[in-house]
Amino acid sequence: MRPVKQMDIKPGMKVKELVEEMSKSGVFGAGRIAKAAEILKEMKQDKDCKKFLGLAGAMVPGGMKNIIIDMLKNGYIDALVTTGANLTHDMVEALGFEHYQGTSQIDDKELHKKGIDRIYETFMPNKVYEELEKFFNQNFNELKNETNIKEFLWKIGSIIKKESILKTCYEKKIPIFCPGIADSGIGLMMWGHLAKGEEVKLKAFEDLKEIMDIAWTAKKTGVIYVGGGVPKNYIQQAMQLTKGASYGIQITMDRPEPGGSSGAELREGISWGKLSEKGKCVDVICDATIALPMIYAAVK
């Protein structure tokens, strides 16, 4: 057995040095963050490994957008699956708006009167939806003929001028999947055109074939889950076409006892063939806005 080393904190320590100290401790949350950094580094260095990121939760309103963009640009992600909400918030910032630091200790009726939407402690002006509507009105003819969601999102990324997750995925030709696209501001904007009798050629099942092909043809696979929900399960079901993921990192605050996917431990996936019996994995029980920056900073 390895002894638990007591962490030494020094003035001016870098994040990498702090995580190394956490590794020496090796247990509880500190040990799990350090292990996640080790797995992420090994996953990145494994040239045979296709890396899938499942991104749920309010990551763009929570300030994580640039970290995701950096991971996309630097080869940590080969396929991205995320929620329509994250992509909507990504578009909001790409269209020139910002999210604002707020408080949960506030009268939401007053926020509603002022046209401010609240995502726990983050505020966003409701008028962003007017600009989203303008964007989709102006570019609908370019978007309506895309037949799968990945190509649809790449098309949006090709139109957007400012740095964003969507633009980066388009430029780097990283497949981006959003099986719940209708459940978002983007979905609402496209539905507005459908309600007027205009046609859209998007087919929800087309992307499923593509993500399964990526998994099927990969020599090895690795998964990173920030939160759970649909993005996690969309990747997990693709892993059933492999020998199981060789690497796995999950950052979640959910519990496994209720049986939901978001709290399910990665090792549970072994029973489904989604994680290799010999796979290296870790569940980090932590707020993703704390854990993800630390893990990535430790290996960058």
N, C-alpha and C positions, 0 to 999 in steps of 0.2 A: 504493500500500500504506500502511496505517496503521502507525505505529511502535508497538512494545511499550513501554508506559509502565511504569516501575517503581512499584510500589505504595507509597503512603505510609500508614503506620499511626499514628493519633493517639490519645492517651488519651481514653477516654470515647466512642469512635466508636459510632454506631448500626449495626445490621446493614445497613441500607439504604446507609449511607455506605461500609461495607466492600465490599459487592457492587458499588458504583459504582467503587471502586478496582480491583476484580477485572475489571470491564468495561474499564478503561483498559489493563490488562495484556492482556486479550482472547484469551489462548491457554491451552491445556491445561485442567486441571480448573477453575481460577478463571474462565477465559473462558467455559467451558460453563455454569457455574452462573449467571454474569451474563447470558448469552444466554437461558437458561431463564427467568430473571426477566423479561426483556424480552418474551419470547413469551407468558408467562402474563399479563402486564399487558395486552398487545395483545388476547389472546384474551378476557379479561374485558371489555374495553371494546368489543369487536365485538358489537353487539346482535343481529346475524344469526347468531351462532355458538352452536351447541349444544355444550356441553363435557362430555366423557366422562372419568371417572377410573377407571382400572383399578388396583386396590389388591391387591397380593400381598405375601407375606412376613409376618414377625411384627411388624406395625406397632403393634398395641395393646400387646403385651408390651414393645415397644421404646419406648413413651412417646409415640406419635404420635397417639393418639386425639383429643385436644383440638384438634390442628391440623386434622384431617379434619373434625371437627364445625364448626370455625370457617369452613373453606372451604365447607362445605355451607350454613351460615347466611348467608354473605356473597356468594353468587352465583357462586362459582368452579366449581361442579359442577352440571350439569343431569341427569346420570345417573351412578350409581355401580355398578360391577361389582367384586365382591370375593370373597374366599375364605370358606368356611364357618368356617375357623379364626379369622379376624379377627372375624367376627360372634359366634362363641362366646366369644372373649376379651372382646369388647365387652359381652356379656351377663353374663359373670362379674363385671365391675366394676359393672355396673348392679344386680346382685343383692347388692352390698355387699362383695365381695371385692377384694383388691388383688394386683398382681404385685409381686414383691420383687427388689431388687438382690441378685444372687448372684455366682457365679464358675464358670467352666468348669473350673477346676482343683480338682476335687472328686471324691470317690468316688461314682459314681452308684448303687452298690449301697446305700450309706448313705442317700442321698436316698430311694431306693425304700422302705427300711425305715421312714423317717420320714413317708412319704406326701407327698413333695414332687416335683413334676414340674419338669423343667429345660428351658428354651428357651434354649440356650447360656448366657448370663449372667443370665437372668431365671428366678426361681423362682415357682412357683404351687402352693398346697396342693391336693392331689388331691381333697379333700373338696368342692371347688366342684361336682363332678359330682353330688353328692348334692342340692345346692340346684337345679342345673339340672333334675334329674329331678323334684323337687318342683314346680318352675315348670311343666313340661310336663304333669305329672299334673293339676295344679290348673286348667290352662287348655286342656287338650286339646280339650274340646268346642267352644271358640271357634276353635281352629286347624284342626281336622280337615276342615272344609268349604271351606277356601280352595283354589281351583283352580289358581292359579299362584304361583310362588315369590315374586314381588314383593308380591302381596297378603298372602301368608303372613307375609313379613317385616314389612310394614307393620302387620299385626295384632299381631305381637310388640311392635313399637315403640309401639303404642297402649296396651298393657298395662303395659309397663315404666314405672316412676315416675321413675327417676333419669336424668340427662342421659346420652345415649349416641348412637352413630352411628345405631342402629336407631330410636330415639325421634325424633331430628332429621329423618331421612328421612321418617318418618310425618308429623310435624308440618308440614314444608315441602313435603310431597307430591312429594319427589324420588324418581323410580324407582330402586329398588335391586335389583340382579340378583345372583344367586349360583348359577351353573350347576352348581357342585360342592357343593351344600348337603349331599348325603349323606356327603361326605368331611369330617365335622366332628362335634363334640360335639352340635350341634343335630340333625344327621342321626341320630346314635346314639339320641338321646332319642325321636325320632319313630319310628325303627325298633323301639324297645322296645314301642310300642303296636301296630305292625303284627304283631310276633311274638306278641302276645296275641290276634290275630285281629280287632283293631279296624281300621276302614277310614279311609283318608286319600284325599282327592280331588285331591291335587297332581298336576299334569301338567307334566313337565319341559320340554316343547317350547312351552308357552304363552308363556313370557317371550321366546322367540326372536322371535316375531312382533312383540312390543311394542318391543324394542330396535331391530329393523329398521325399524319404523314411525317411531321417533324420528329415526333416521338418514336415512331416505328423505324425510321431510317437512322436514328442516332445510335452510335456505338455505346454511349453511356449518357445518362441524364442526371441533372441536378435540379432541385426545386428550392425556391425561396418563397415563403409565404408571409406577407405582411398583412395580418388579419386573416380572415377566412372567407366564408360565404361562397358566392358563385365563382369568383376567380380561382379560389383554391380548388374547388371541386372540378372545375373545367379542366384544370391541369391534371388533377388526380386521376380522372377517368382516362386521360390520354396515357398516363403512366401504366395503365393496365395492359397496354399494347407493347410494353417493354419488359425487360427482366426485373423491373422495379428500379426506382431512382437510386443511384449510387451515393448521392449526397442530398441532405435535406436540412433546411433551416426554417423554423417557424417562429414568428414573433406574434404573440397574441395575449390578450387579457382574459379570454374566455376560458371556461372550465369544461372538462371532458364529461362530467357526470350526467348532464342532460342529454347527451348523445348527439349534439349538433356538430356539424363539420368544423365550424370555426374554433371549437375548443378541443377537437379530437387530437390526441397525441400523434405525432408522426409515426411512431412504431405501430400504431393501429393499422396503418396502411400495409404492413407486412402481410396481414391476413388476407388482404385483397390483391396482393401482388403489385401494389403501387410503390412500395419501398422494398429494396433488396434486403434480404435477410442479413447481408454483410454490409449494408449501407451505413454511412456515417451520418448521424443526424442529431439534432438538438432542438428542444422546445424552449424558447426564451419567453418566460412569462413576465412581460414588461410592456409598458406604453411604447408603441413603435416610434414615437417622436423622441424618445430617449435612446432606445436600443439601436435603431437603424443608423443614426449618425455615428454612434460609437463604434459599431461593428465595421462600417464602411471606412471610417477614418483610420481604424487600426490596420487596415490592409492596403489602403490606397498608396 
